[in-house]
Each structure stands twice: as structure tokens, then as C-alpha cells.
């Protein structure tokens, strides 16, 4: 799931920075939740 979001974020950056930022935030949230003890 995290990898898919990262790929979407990277691809989104090239054509829409706002979409990229949204996916980037989602990815960071997912990663943070995954790393929580």
C-alpha cells in the first residue's frame, strides 16, 4: 500500500503539484501509522 501511494505521489508530481502534495501527505500519514509502536 505504501509503495503504491509513493508511486502515485512521484507520478503526480510531474503533472499536478497539488495532487502530489495530497498523496504525499497521505503517504506520510500511512507510514507514520505503520511505524507507530
PDB file as gemmi writes it, atoms N, CA and C in Angstrom:
CRYST1    1.000    1.000    1.000  90.00  90.00  90.00 P 1                      
ATOM      1  N   UNK A   1       0.838  -1.207   0.000  1.00  0.00           N  
ATOM      2  CA  UNK A   1       0.000   0.000   0.000  1.00  0.00           C  
ATOM      3  C   UNK A   1       0.873   1.258   0.000  1.00  0.00           C  
ATOM      4  N   UNK A   2       1.866   1.285   0.885  1.00  0.00           N  
ATOM      5  CA  UNK A   2       2.759   2.443   0.955  1.00  0.00           C  
ATOM      6  C   UNK A   2       3.502   2.649  -0.361  1.00  0.00           C  
ATOM      7  N   UNK A   3       3.950   1.544  -0.964  1.00  0.00           N  
ATOM      8  CA  UNK A   3       4.673   1.645  -2.234  1.00  0.00           C  
ATOM      9  C   UNK A   3       3.783   2.216  -3.322  1.00  0.00           C  
ATOM     10  N   UNK A   4       2.538   1.768  -3.367  1.00  0.00           N  
ATOM     11  CA  UNK A   4       1.598   2.267  -4.379  1.00  0.00           C  
ATOM     12  C   UNK A   4       1.377   3.770  -4.209  1.00  0.00           C  
ATOM     13  N   UNK A   5       1.201   4.214  -2.985  1.00  0.00           N  
ATOM     14  CA  UNK A   5       1.000   5.639  -2.731  1.00  0.00           C  
ATOM     15  C   UNK A   5       2.232   6.438  -3.122  1.00  0.00           C  
ATOM     16  N   UNK A   6       3.403   5.894  -2.852  1.00  0.00           N  
ATOM     17  CA  UNK A   6       4.638   6.588  -3.211  1.00  0.00           C  
ATOM     18  C   UNK A   6       4.754   6.737  -4.719  1.00  0.00           C  
ATOM     19  N   UNK A   7       4.418   5.671  -5.457  1.00  0.00           N  
ATOM     20  CA  UNK A   7       4.471   5.735  -6.915  1.00  0.00           C  
ATOM     21  C   UNK A   7       3.491   6.768  -7.450  1.00  0.00           C  
ATOM     22  N   UNK A   8       2.298   6.806  -6.871  1.00  0.00           N  
ATOM     23  CA  UNK A   8       1.301   7.792  -7.295  1.00  0.00           C  
ATOM     24  C   UNK A   8       1.816   9.206  -7.004  1.00  0.00           C  
ATOM     25  N   UNK A   9       2.424   9.385  -5.853  1.00  0.00           N  
ATOM     26  CA  UNK A   9       2.944  10.699  -5.482  1.00  0.00           C  
ATOM     27  C   UNK A   9       4.038  11.147  -6.447  1.00  0.00           C  
ATOM     28  N   UNK A  10       4.939  10.243  -6.775  1.00  0.00           N  
ATOM     29  CA  UNK A  10       6.027  10.566  -7.703  1.00  0.00           C  
ATOM     30  C   UNK A  10       5.469  10.893  -9.081  1.00  0.00           C  
ATOM     31  N   UNK A  11       4.525  10.087  -9.561  1.00  0.00           N  
ATOM     32  CA  UNK A  11       3.926  10.330 -10.872  1.00  0.00           C  
ATOM     33  C   UNK A  11       3.096  11.610 -10.869  1.00  0.00           C  
ATOM     34  N   UNK A  12       2.390  11.872  -9.776  1.00  0.00           N  
ATOM     35  CA  UNK A  12       1.554  13.056  -9.679  1.00  0.00           C  
ATOM     36  C   UNK A  12       2.367  14.349  -9.688  1.00  0.00           C  
ATOM     37  N   UNK A  13       3.574  14.292  -9.150  1.00  0.00           N  
ATOM     38  CA  UNK A  13       4.413  15.488  -9.050  1.00  0.00           C  
ATOM     39  C   UNK A  13       4.685  16.099 -10.417  1.00  0.00           C  
ATOM     40  N   UNK A  14       4.805  15.265 -11.429  1.00  0.00           N  
ATOM     41  CA  UNK A  14       5.200  15.744 -12.746  1.00  0.00           C  
ATOM     42  C   UNK A  14       4.090  16.519 -13.448  1.00  0.00           C  
ATOM     43  N   UNK A  15       2.830  16.297 -13.073  1.00  0.00           N  
ATOM     44  CA  UNK A  15       1.749  16.957 -13.806  1.00  0.00           C  
ATOM     45  C   UNK A  15       0.794  17.759 -12.932  1.00  0.00           C  
ATOM     46  N   UNK A  16       0.814  17.549 -11.624  1.00  0.00           N  
ATOM     47  CA  UNK A  16      -0.056  18.356 -10.762  1.00  0.00           C  
ATOM     48  C   UNK A  16       0.498  18.366  -9.345  1.00  0.00           C  
ATOM     49  N   UNK A  17       1.161  19.443  -8.980  1.00  0.00           N  
ATOM     50  CA  UNK A  17       1.823  19.525  -7.679  1.00  0.00           C  
ATOM     51  C   UNK A  17       0.824  19.455  -6.535  1.00  0.00           C  
ATOM     52  N   UNK A  18      -0.395  19.943  -6.741  1.00  0.00           N  
ATOM     53  CA  UNK A  18      -1.401  19.893  -5.666  1.00  0.00           C  
ATOM     54  C   UNK A  18      -1.808  18.460  -5.375  1.00  0.00           C  
ATOM     55  N   UNK A  19      -2.015  17.675  -6.422  1.00  0.00           N  
ATOM     56  CA  UNK A  19      -2.345  16.260  -6.244  1.00  0.00           C  
ATOM     57  C   UNK A  19      -1.169  15.543  -5.585  1.00  0.00           C  
ATOM     58  N   UNK A  20       0.040  15.885  -6.018  1.00  0.00           N  
ATOM     59  CA  UNK A  20       1.238  15.289  -5.427  1.00  0.00           C  
ATOM     60  C   UNK A  20       1.276  15.552  -3.924  1.00  0.00           C  
ATOM     61  N   UNK A  21       1.007  16.770  -3.533  1.00  0.00           N  
ATOM     62  CA  UNK A  21       1.046  17.110  -2.111  1.00  0.00           C  
ATOM     63  C   UNK A  21       0.005  16.318  -1.319  1.00  0.00           C  
ATOM     64  N   UNK A  22      -1.159  16.121  -1.914  1.00  0.00           N  
ATOM     65  CA  UNK A  22      -2.210  15.352  -1.246  1.00  0.00           C  
ATOM     66  C   UNK A  22      -1.771  13.906  -1.037  1.00  0.00           C  
ATOM     67  N   UNK A  23      -1.240  13.291  -2.082  1.00  0.00           N  
ATOM     68  CA  UNK A  23      -0.780  11.908  -1.959  1.00  0.00           C  
ATOM     69  C   UNK A  23       0.431  11.816  -1.041  1.00  0.00           C  
ATOM     70  N   UNK A  24       1.286  12.832  -1.084  1.00  0.00           N  
ATOM     71  CA  UNK A  24       2.457  12.851  -0.215  1.00  0.00           C  
ATOM     72  C   UNK A  24       2.018  12.861   1.249  1.00  0.00           C  
ATOM     73  N   UNK A  25       1.045  13.690   1.575  1.00  0.00           N  
ATOM     74  CA  UNK A  25       0.538  13.759   2.945  1.00  0.00           C  
ATOM     75  C   UNK A  25      -0.090  12.432   3.357  1.00  0.00           C  
ATOM     76  N   UNK A  26      -0.856  11.829   2.443  1.00  0.00           N  
ATOM     77  CA  UNK A  26      -1.478  10.534   2.721  1.00  0.00           C  
ATOM     78  C   UNK A  26      -0.413   9.478   2.963  1.00  0.00           C  
ATOM     79  N   UNK A  27       0.620   9.482   2.130  1.00  0.00           N  
ATOM     80  CA  UNK A  27       1.706   8.523   2.275  1.00  0.00           C  
ATOM     81  C   UNK A  27       2.402   8.683   3.623  1.00  0.00           C  
ATOM     82  N   UNK A  28       2.682   9.925   4.001  1.00  0.00           N  
ATOM     83  CA  UNK A  28       3.342  10.187   5.279  1.00  0.00           C  
ATOM     84  C   UNK A  28       2.465   9.716   6.438  1.00  0.00           C  
ATOM     85  N   UNK A  29       1.157   9.968   6.342  1.00  0.00           N  
ATOM     86  CA  UNK A  29       0.242   9.516   7.397  1.00  0.00           C  
ATOM     87  C   UNK A  29       0.218   7.995   7.492  1.00  0.00           C  
ATOM     88  N   UNK A  30       0.156   7.330   6.350  1.00  0.00           N  
ATOM     89  CA  UNK A  30       0.158   5.866   6.330  1.00  0.00           C  
ATOM     90  C   UNK A  30       1.456   5.330   6.932  1.00  0.00           C  
ATOM     91  N   UNK A  31       2.574   5.938   6.548  1.00  0.00           N  
ATOM     92  CA  UNK A  31       3.875   5.495   7.034  1.00  0.00           C  
ATOM     93  C   UNK A  31       3.987   5.727   8.539  1.00  0.00           C  
ATOM     94  N   UNK A  32       3.517   6.869   9.005  1.00  0.00           N  
ATOM     95  CA  UNK A  32       3.552   7.177  10.434  1.00  0.00           C  
ATOM     96  C   UNK A  32       2.737   6.160  11.226  1.00  0.00           C  
ATOM     97  N   UNK A  33       1.536   5.852  10.744  1.00  0.00           N  
ATOM     98  CA  UNK A  33       0.686   4.868  11.420  1.00  0.00           C  
ATOM     99  C   UNK A  33       1.339   3.496  11.422  1.00  0.00           C  
ATOM    100  N   UNK A  34       1.987   3.142  10.318  1.00  0.00           N  
ATOM    101  CA  UNK A  34       2.645   1.847  10.203  1.00  0.00           C  
ATOM    102  C   UNK A  34       3.805   1.726  11.188  1.00  0.00           C  
ATOM    103  N   UNK A  35       4.503   2.838  11.431  1.00  0.00           N  
ATOM    104  CA  UNK A  35       5.681   2.814  12.293  1.00  0.00           C  
ATOM    105  C   UNK A  35       5.359   3.010  13.771  1.00  0.00           C  
ATOM    106  N   UNK A  36       4.118   3.351  14.076  1.00  0.00           N  
ATOM    107  CA  UNK A  36       3.758   3.548  15.481  1.00  0.00           C  
ATOM    108  C   UNK A  36       3.907   2.244  16.267  1.00  0.00           C  
ATOM    109  N   UNK A  37       4.425   2.342  17.476  1.00  0.00           N  
ATOM    110  CA  UNK A  37       4.594   1.149  18.316  1.00  0.00           C  
ATOM    111  C   UNK A  37       3.254   0.596  18.790  1.00  0.00           C  
TER     112      UNK A  37                                                      
END                                                                             
